């Protein structure tokens, strides 16, 4: 049996239950969809974090003649976790 954690699934279910019990999701609501933002789908038999945080980057580049550009340069970078952020368990690495 594979040694995996279910932290993301369990915490998402806890959040959904809390929102329902607190009334943030009204009683009788249908088609409730609660999911992680930036969720990923990886074609692999090893375990991984289903969510990869995205880091937004913005800066004003220097001009050749001095000063800085008027417009912001924007970009983003996604990172992939090597450990579960909830239980600290290390994910399986590729062999």
Residue, then its C-alpha position, 0 to 999 in steps of 0.5 A: x500500500x502506498x504511503x500517501x497523505x490526504x491532507x489537502x482533500x481532508x482540509x478542503x472537506x473541512x472548509x466546505x463543512x465549515x462554510x455550510x454549517x456557518x451559513x456562508x453557503x445557504x441551506x438548500x444550495x445546490x451545485x456547490x463547488x469548493x476547490x483549490x485555486x491553482x490546482x494541478x493535474x499531473x500524469x504520474x503514479x507518485x504522490x504530489x501536492x495538488x496545489x502549486x502556489x503562484x508567485x506574482x512578480x512586478x517591477x519597473x525596469x530601468x531605462x538605458x538613459x536613466x530613470x525607470x519605465x512608466x509601465x510595470x513588467x509583470x510575470x508569474x512563477x509557479x512552484x511545486x512543493x516537495x513536502x505537504x504543508x499540513x503534515x510535513x510529509x515528504x512527497x515521493x520523488x521520481x526514481 
